[in-house]
């Protein structure tokens, strides 16, 4: 029997990751941990030291340094001791040190370069000083969309040829649980995700207010997820301003962070999914909305049209009037709704975490 391909996976990011990056790592780990193919042997590397999640500047700096120590010292040693052939890191950064293995990072997007003002300057400098040189020395850099690949190439000059595009899948939300306290909102538009500056939530609130002004008296807007309070990407001030201007605050609901089961129920009861983000490297909620047979309306930029294909209705995210108009089209036309739902179901067949895992393993084998 041939020697199995030993694959090491850095799972430390599960301690701090949120939304899409956490889903990416969680879903792949579920598949890889249940692997029965003798061709592959998996190792999952973590640290016992918990991350610092507070606001003390000194402790934050120590946390950044500790992260670098993990990536550049502890993780390489763990990988070397296990004799892995491939070391896979889903959080952009692989070790500069290579002790007999090949490194493969995932670059989910080019936000570091496109919006550096949204990140802590010290953390960003430390990360880019190691992530980019290490990625250039890696045989592969995984990207989630053609758009993300093109942007990453633009800012890093990493060769397109060594950046395969491997699509993602919808989050596994588990069994549906009907929670009256959080899911019975009547007829509502849904958005799911951490609400930071690039998510464009104030524009969605203002567009919703226009839709309400022109009728739809019973319609509500449900914004599920946390309002991000990180210093550089916090959009709470603009969100609160838009709420105050809307004059329909009572119809805009913030249920906060939801468990997977509660999230399944939120999708199940929704009438329409709207994704107004101004920058996405992929857009997992599009697939989740398809999974729950929702018509989907998205911004016409970055990776969103690529992932949605012909199954989504698009709008200009910088035009409140256009966002409102497309929402009204999806609300008022039964034919359009049915068309979008049917196309969404078909589109979803192209995406799954099993396909993601299979494609990754093929790439790992190719570089041996």
C-alpha positions as CSV (number, residue, x, y, z in Angstrom):
1,X,0.0,0.0,0.0
2,X,1.4,3.4,-0.9
3,X,2.3,5.8,1.8
4,X,-0.6,8.1,2.8
5,X,-0.5,11.8,2.1
6,X,-0.1,13.4,5.5
7,X,-2.1,16.7,5.7
8,X,-1.7,19.1,8.6
9,X,-4.5,21.7,9.2
10,X,-4.1,24.7,11.4
11,X,-7.4,24.9,13.4
12,X,-6.3,27.7,15.9
13,X,-8.5,30.1,13.9
14,X,-11.6,28.4,15.3
15,X,-10.9,30.2,18.5
16,X,-11.4,33.7,17.0
17,X,-12.8,33.4,13.5
18,X,-16.3,34.7,12.7
19,X,-18.9,34.2,10.0
20,X,-17.5,32.9,6.6
21,X,-13.9,32.1,7.7
22,X,-15.1,30.1,10.6
23,X,-17.7,28.3,8.5
24,X,-14.9,27.5,6.0
25,X,-12.7,25.8,8.6
26,X,-15.5,24.1,10.5
27,X,-17.1,22.6,7.4
28,X,-13.8,21.2,6.1
29,X,-12.8,19.8,9.5
30,X,-16.1,18.0,9.7
31,X,-15.4,16.3,6.4
32,X,-11.7,15.6,7.0
33,X,-12.2,14.2,10.5
34,X,-14.6,11.6,9.1
35,X,-12.2,10.7,6.3
36,X,-12.1,6.9,5.6
37,X,-9.8,7.0,2.6
38,X,-6.5,5.4,3.5
39,X,-4.8,7.7,0.9
40,X,-5.0,10.6,3.4
41,X,-4.0,11.1,7.0
42,X,-5.0,14.3,8.8
43,X,-3.6,16.1,11.7
44,X,-5.3,19.1,13.4
45,X,-3.0,21.5,15.1
46,X,-4.2,23.8,17.8
47,X,-2.8,25.7,20.8
48,X,-4.0,25.4,24.4
49,X,-3.3,29.2,25.0
50,X,-6.6,31.1,24.6
51,X,-6.7,34.2,22.5
52,X,-7.1,37.7,24.1
53,X,-10.5,39.2,23.1
54,X,-10.5,42.3,25.2
55,X,-9.7,45.9,24.4
56,X,-6.5,46.6,26.4
57,X,-4.0,47.8,23.8
58,X,-0.9,46.2,25.4
59,X,-2.6,42.9,25.8
60,X,-3.8,43.1,22.2
61,X,-0.2,43.7,21.0
62,X,0.9,40.7,23.0
63,X,-1.8,38.7,21.4
64,X,-0.6,39.7,17.9
65,X,2.9,38.7,18.9
66,X,1.7,35.4,20.3
67,X,-0.1,34.7,17.0
68,X,3.1,35.2,15.1
69,X,4.9,32.9,17.5
70,X,2.3,30.3,16.8
71,X,2.6,30.6,13.1
72,X,6.3,30.9,12.8
73,X,7.5,28.7,15.6
74,X,5.0,26.4,17.3
75,X,3.0,25.4,14.2
76,X,6.1,24.5,12.1
77,X,7.5,22.4,14.9
78,X,4.2,20.5,15.4
79,X,4.0,19.9,11.7
80,X,7.6,18.7,11.5
81,X,7.1,16.3,14.4
82,X,4.1,14.7,12.7
83,X,6.0,14.5,9.4
84,X,3.2,16.1,7.4
85,X,3.6,16.5,3.6
86,X,1.2,19.5,3.3
87,X,0.4,22.2,5.9
88,X,-2.9,23.9,5.2
89,X,-3.9,27.2,6.8
90,X,-7.2,28.8,6.1
91,X,-6.5,32.2,7.7
92,X,-4.2,33.7,5.1
93,X,-0.9,33.0,7.0
94,X,1.4,30.0,6.6
95,X,4.8,29.7,8.2
96,X,7.8,31.1,6.5
97,X,9.8,28.2,7.9
98,X,9.4,25.0,5.9
99,X,10.6,21.8,7.7
100,X,10.0,19.2,5.0
101,X,6.4,20.1,4.2
102,X,4.7,22.2,1.6
103,X,2.5,25.1,2.7
104,X,-0.9,26.0,1.3
105,X,-2.7,29.1,2.5
106,X,-6.3,30.2,1.7
107,X,-6.7,33.9,0.8
108,X,-10.4,34.6,1.1
109,X,-10.3,38.1,-0.3
110,X,-8.1,41.2,-0.8
111,X,-9.6,43.3,2.0
112,X,-6.2,43.9,3.6
113,X,-5.1,45.8,0.5
114,X,-8.4,47.3,-0.6
115,X,-9.5,48.6,2.8
116,X,-6.4,48.8,5.1
117,X,-8.1,51.5,7.2
118,X,-10.5,48.9,8.5
119,X,-7.7,47.0,10.3
120,X,-5.4,47.6,13.3
121,X,-2.2,49.1,11.7
122,X,0.2,47.0,13.9
123,X,-1.6,43.8,13.3
124,X,-1.9,44.5,9.6
125,X,1.8,45.2,9.2
126,X,2.8,42.1,11.1
127,X,0.4,39.9,9.2
128,X,1.3,41.2,5.7
129,X,5.0,41.0,6.5
130,X,4.8,37.3,6.9
131,X,1.6,36.3,4.9
132,X,2.7,37.6,1.5
133,X,6.3,36.3,1.5
134,X,5.1,32.9,2.8
135,X,2.4,32.7,0.2
136,X,4.8,33.5,-2.6
137,X,7.0,30.6,-1.5
138,X,4.0,28.3,-1.3
139,X,3.2,26.1,-4.4
140,X,-0.5,27.0,-4.1
141,X,-2.7,29.8,-2.7
142,X,-6.3,28.8,-2.6
143,X,-8.9,31.4,-3.5
144,X,-12.7,31.2,-3.3
145,X,-13.8,33.0,-6.5
146,X,-12.4,34.3,-9.7
147,X,-13.0,37.8,-8.5
148,X,-11.0,37.2,-5.3
149,X,-8.2,35.6,-7.3
150,X,-7.9,38.5,-9.7
151,X,-7.8,41.1,-6.8
152,X,-5.2,39.1,-4.9
153,X,-3.0,38.8,-8.0
154,X,-3.4,42.6,-8.6
155,X,-2.1,43.5,-5.1
156,X,0.5,40.7,-4.5
157,X,1.7,39.7,-8.0
158,X,1.3,36.1,-7.0
159,X,0.9,34.2,-10.3
160,X,-2.6,33.4,-11.3
161,X,-1.5,29.9,-12.3
162,X,-0.8,28.9,-8.8
163,X,-4.1,30.3,-7.3
164,X,-6.8,27.7,-8.0
165,X,-10.4,28.9,-7.5
166,X,-12.2,26.4,-5.2
167,X,-15.8,27.4,-4.5
168,X,-17.3,27.0,-1.0
169,X,-20.7,25.7,0.2
170,X,-23.6,26.7,2.5
171,X,-23.2,26.4,6.2
172,X,-24.6,23.2,7.7
173,X,-27.2,24.7,10.1
174,X,-28.5,21.5,11.6
175,X,-32.0,20.6,12.6
176,X,-34.7,23.3,12.3
177,X,-35.9,24.6,15.6
178,X,-38.9,26.9,15.6
179,X,-38.2,29.5,18.3
180,X,-41.2,31.9,18.7
181,X,-39.1,34.5,20.5
182,X,-36.7,35.0,17.6
183,X,-38.4,33.8,14.4
184,X,-42.0,34.8,14.3
185,X,-41.7,38.3,12.8
186,X,-44.4,38.0,10.2
187,X,-43.4,39.0,6.7
188,X,-39.7,40.0,6.6
189,X,-36.6,40.7,4.5
190,X,-33.5,39.0,5.9
191,X,-29.8,39.8,6.1
192,X,-27.4,37.6,8.0
193,X,-23.8,38.4,9.0
194,X,-21.5,40.6,11.1
195,X,-22.5,44.1,10.4
196,X,-19.3,46.1,9.6
197,X,-18.6,49.0,7.2
198,X,-18.3,46.9,4.0
199,X,-21.7,45.2,4.7
200,X,-23.5,48.5,3.8
201,X,-26.2,48.0,6.3
202,X,-27.2,51.7,6.5
203,X,-28.0,51.7,2.8
204,X,-30.2,48.6,3.3
205,X,-32.0,50.4,6.2
206,X,-32.6,53.5,4.1
207,X,-33.8,51.4,1.1
208,X,-36.2,49.5,3.4
209,X,-37.6,52.8,4.7
210,X,-38.4,53.8,1.1
211,X,-40.1,50.5,0.4
212,X,-42.2,51.0,3.6
213,X,-43.1,54.5,2.5
214,X,-44.5,53.2,-0.7
215,X,-46.7,50.5,0.9
216,X,-45.8,47.1,2.4
217,X,-47.1,48.3,5.8
218,X,-46.7,44.8,7.4
219,X,-43.1,44.3,6.1
220,X,-40.2,44.0,8.5
221,X,-36.4,43.9,8.1
222,X,-34.5,41.3,10.2
223,X,-30.7,42.0,10.5
224,X,-29.3,38.8,12.1
225,X,-25.8,38.9,13.6
226,X,-23.6,41.2,15.6
227,X,-22.9,44.8,14.9
228,X,-19.2,44.8,14.8
229,X,-17.5,47.0,17.4
230,X,-13.9,46.7,16.3
231,X,-12.4,50.1,16.3
232,X,-11.5,50.3,12.6
233,X,-14.6,48.6,11.0
234,X,-17.3,49.6,13.5
235,X,-20.3,50.9,11.6
236,X,-22.7,51.3,14.6
237,X,-22.8,55.1,14.4
238,X,-24.0,55.1,10.8
239,X,-26.4,52.2,11.4
240,X,-27.9,54.1,14.3
241,X,-28.2,57.3,12.2
242,X,-29.9,55.4,9.4
243,X,-32.3,53.9,12.0
244,X,-33.2,57.3,13.4
245,X,-33.8,58.7,9.9
246,X,-35.9,55.7,8.8
247,X,-38.9,56.5,11.0
248,X,-39.7,52.7,11.0
249,X,-37.4,51.6,13.8
250,X,-40.2,49.4,15.2
251,X,-40.1,47.3,12.0
252,X,-36.3,46.8,12.0
253,X,-35.3,43.8,14.2
254,X,-31.8,43.0,15.5
255,X,-32.1,39.4,17.0
256,X,-28.3,39.4,17.6
257,X,-26.1,36.4,17.4
258,X,-28.1,33.2,16.6
259,X,-27.3,29.5,17.1
260,X,-27.3,27.4,13.9
261,X,-30.7,26.0,14.7
262,X,-32.1,29.5,15.3
263,X,-30.5,30.7,12.1
264,X,-32.1,27.8,10.2
265,X,-35.5,29.0,11.5
266,X,-34.8,32.6,10.5
267,X,-34.0,31.5,6.9
268,X,-37.1,29.2,6.9
269,X,-39.5,32.0,7.7
270,X,-38.0,34.8,5.6
271,X,-39.7,36.2,2.5
272,X,-36.6,37.6,0.8
273,X,-32.8,37.7,1.2
274,X,-30.9,40.9,0.5
275,X,-27.1,41.2,0.4
276,X,-26.0,44.8,0.0
277,X,-22.3,44.4,0.7
278,X,-19.8,46.6,-1.2
279,X,-17.0,44.0,-1.1
280,X,-17.1,40.2,-0.8
281,X,-14.6,37.5,-1.7
282,X,-17.4,34.9,-1.9
283,X,-20.7,35.3,-0.2
284,X,-21.8,32.1,1.7
285,X,-25.2,33.6,2.7
286,X,-26.3,33.5,-0.9
287,X,-26.0,29.7,-0.9
288,X,-27.8,29.5,2.5
289,X,-30.7,31.5,1.1
290,X,-30.8,29.2,-2.0
291,X,-30.9,26.3,0.4
292,X,-34.0,27.6,2.1
293,X,-35.7,28.5,-1.2
294,X,-35.5,32.2,-0.8
295,X,-35.4,34.7,-3.7
296,X,-32.1,36.6,-3.4
297,X,-31.3,40.2,-4.3
298,X,-27.6,41.2,-4.1
299,X,-25.2,44.0,-4.9
300,X,-23.9,44.0,-8.4
301,X,-20.2,44.1,-7.5
302,X,-17.2,42.0,-6.5
303,X,-17.8,38.3,-6.1
304,X,-21.6,38.4,-5.5
305,X,-22.8,38.2,-9.2
306,X,-20.2,35.4,-9.8
307,X,-21.6,33.3,-7.0
308,X,-25.3,34.1,-7.6
309,X,-25.1,33.8,-11.4
310,X,-28.5,34.1,-13.0
311,X,-30.3,33.0,-9.8
312,X,-30.0,36.5,-8.2
313,X,-31.4,39.9,-8.9
314,X,-28.7,42.6,-8.7
315,X,-28.7,46.3,-7.7
316,X,-26.2,49.2,-7.4
317,X,-25.3,49.1,-3.7
318,X,-24.5,52.9,-3.8
319,X,-28.0,53.8,-5.0
320,X,-30.7,53.7,-2.3
321,X,-33.3,54.1,-5.0
322,X,-32.0,51.1,-6.9
323,X,-31.8,48.9,-3.8
324,X,-35.4,49.8,-3.0
325,X,-36.6,49.2,-6.5
326,X,-35.1,45.7,-6.8
327,X,-36.5,44.8,-3.4
328,X,-40.0,45.9,-4.5
329,X,-39.6,43.9,-7.7
330,X,-38.8,40.7,-5.7
331,X,-41.6,41.4,-3.3
332,X,-44.4,42.2,-5.8
333,X,-43.9,39.8,-8.7
334,X,-44.9,36.2,-7.9
335,X,-43.4,35.1,-11.3
336,X,-40.1,36.7,-10.5
337,X,-40.0,35.2,-7.1
338,X,-40.7,31.7,-8.4
339,X,-38.1,32.1,-11.1
340,X,-35.4,33.2,-8.7
341,X,-36.3,30.4,-6.2
342,X,-36.1,27.7,-8.9
343,X,-32.9,29.1,-10.4
344,X,-31.4,29.3,-6.9
345,X,-32.1,25.6,-6.2
346,X,-30.4,24.7,-9.5
347,X,-27.5,27.0,-8.8
348,X,-26.9,25.5,-5.4
349,X,-26.1,22.1,-7.0
350,X,-22.8,23.6,-8.1
351,X,-21.7,24.2,-4.5
352,X,-21.0,21.9,-1.6
353,X,-18.3,21.4,1.1
354,X,-17.8,17.9,-0.2
355,X,-16.8,19.3,-3.6
356,X,-14.6,21.8,-1.9
357,X,-12.8,19.1,0.1
358,X,-12.4,16.9,-3.0
359,X,-10.9,19.7,-5.0
360,X,-8.5,20.6,-2.2
361,X,-7.3,17.0,-1.9
362,X,-6.7,16.9,-5.7
363,X,-4.6,20.1,-5.4
364,X,-2.6,18.7,-2.4
365,X,-1.8,15.6,-4.4
366,X,-0.8,17.6,-7.5
367,X,2.0,19.4,-5.6
368,X,3.6,16.3,-4.2
